[in-house]
C-alpha cells in the first residue's frame, strides 16, 4: 500500500490541478466551440427524455448532469 502525498491527494480530488498548468491558451477557442455544441444537443435531448419518462422536464436535465460523475 502506498501513501499519497498531500499534493497528489489534492489532485485526485481536483483533477484540474494536474492538467491546467499544461493547458495552452490557443485551445480555449476550440474547447468553447465543443462545449457549446454539446450543450446545444444535450439540453433538448435531456428535456425530451424527461418528457418520454413522464417526469417533470428538469429531471431529464438532472439525469444528464449525473452521467459524467461516476468513477
C-alpha positions, 0 to 999 in steps of 0.5 A: 500500500502506498501513501499519497502525498498531500499534493497528489491527494489534492489532485485526485480530488481536483483533477484540474490541478494536474492538467491546467498548468499544461493547458495552452491558451490557443485551445480555449477557442476550440474547447468553447466551440465543443462545449457549446455544441454539446450543450446545444444537443444535450439540453433538448435531448435531456428535456425530451427524455424527461418528457418520454419518462413522464417526469417533470422536464428538469429531471431529464436535465438532472439525469444528464448532469449525473452521467459524467460523475461516476468513477 
